[in-house]
Amino acid sequence: EKKKQEYILSEEFCNALDYIKQFIPDDNGIQYLAFDMARVNRSKHRRVMPKLDEIARRYLQQTGFFQNFPLLVNDKQYFYD
């Protein structure tokens, strides 16, 4: 690829995260991990899914939180008092 569009997007995303992080306490900070699935897939071992599993487990252990559905503001069944 002549123009590294993903790199440009990633760089801008990181800049946006850095901006947001200045307003968030460190103990509630945002963690960002860049992961290039295409690069891993082109590597010798091609272990994309095991690597994603490893990353998911690590962050789930750190946060204790997993969400696989959109949280709808008007849908009261997802809110807990």
CORUR-V758339 format. One record per residue. N is the residue number from 1. RES is the residue in one letter. SS is DSSP state (H for helix, E for strand, L for the rest). PSI is psi in radians with two decimals (NA if undefined). D_CENTER is the distance of its C-alpha to the mean C-alpha in Angstrom with 2 decimals. Layout:
# CORUR-V758339
[[N:RES:SS:PSI:D_CENTER] [N:RES:SS:PSI:D_CENTER]]
This chain:
# CORUR-V758339
[[1:E:L:2.21:24.06] [2:K:L:-0.77:26.06] [3:K:L:2.13:23.57] [4:K:L:1.35:20.12] [5:Q:H:-0.70:18.38] [6:E:H:-0.66:14.87] [7:Y:H:-0.77:15.57] [8:I:H:-0.78:16.92] [9:L:H:-0.77:14.03] [10:S:H:-0.73:11.58] [11:E:H:-0.77:14.27] [12:E:H:-0.66:14.68] [13:F:H:-0.77:11.07] [14:C:H:-0.70:11.38] [15:N:H:-0.74:14.77] [16:A:H:-0.73:13.71] [17:L:H:-0.73:11.33] [18:D:H:-0.69:14.36] [19:Y:H:-0.82:16.59] [20:I:H:-0.67:14.89] [21:K:H:-0.48:14.67] [22:Q:L:-0.27:18.45] [23:F:L:0.00:19.04] [24:I:L:2.32:17.08] [25:P:L:2.58:18.81] [26:D:H:-0.62:17.48] [27:D:H:-0.22:17.50] [28:N:H:0.42:15.06] [29:G:L:2.89:12.86] [30:I:L:2.31:9.28] [31:Q:L:2.35:7.54] [32:Y:L:2.26:5.65] [33:L:L:2.02:6.03] [34:A:L:2.29:7.58] [35:F:L:2.05:8.74] [36:D:L:1.71:11.78] [37:M:H:-0.65:12.89] [38:A:H:-0.72:16.17] [39:R:H:-0.77:17.02] [40:V:H:-0.69:16.57] [41:N:H:-0.53:18.61] [42:R:H:-0.20:21.26] [43:S:L:3.02:21.58] [44:K:L:-0.72:24.51] [45:H:L:-0.34:22.97] [46:R:L:0.92:20.65] [47:R:L:1.06:18.60] [48:V:H:-0.93:15.37] [49:M:H:-0.78:15.29] [50:P:H:-0.63:16.36] [51:K:H:-0.74:13.72] [52:L:H:-0.69:10.91] [53:D:H:-0.76:13.04] [54:E:H:-0.79:13.29] [55:I:H:-0.80:9.64] [56:A:H:-0.78:9.41] [57:R:H:-0.73:12.74] [58:R:H:-0.82:12.05] [59:Y:H:-0.53:9.38] [60:L:H:-0.69:11.63] [61:Q:H:-0.68:14.54] [62:Q:H:-0.72:13.34] [63:T:H:-0.50:12.58] [64:G:L:0.39:14.89] [65:F:L:2.36:13.00] [66:F:L:2.33:11.92] [67:Q:L:2.23:12.31] [68:N:L:0.37:12.93] [69:F:L:2.69:15.14] [70:P:L:2.37:15.32] [71:L:L:1.98:16.97] [72:L:L:2.21:20.12] [73:V:L:-0.67:21.87] [74:N:L:-0.07:25.29] [75:D:L:1.70:24.84] [76:K:H:-0.27:26.36] [77:Q:H:-0.33:25.93] [78:Y:H:-0.06:22.33] [79:F:L:2.44:23.52] [80:Y:L:2.41:24.99] [81:D:L:NA:27.62]]
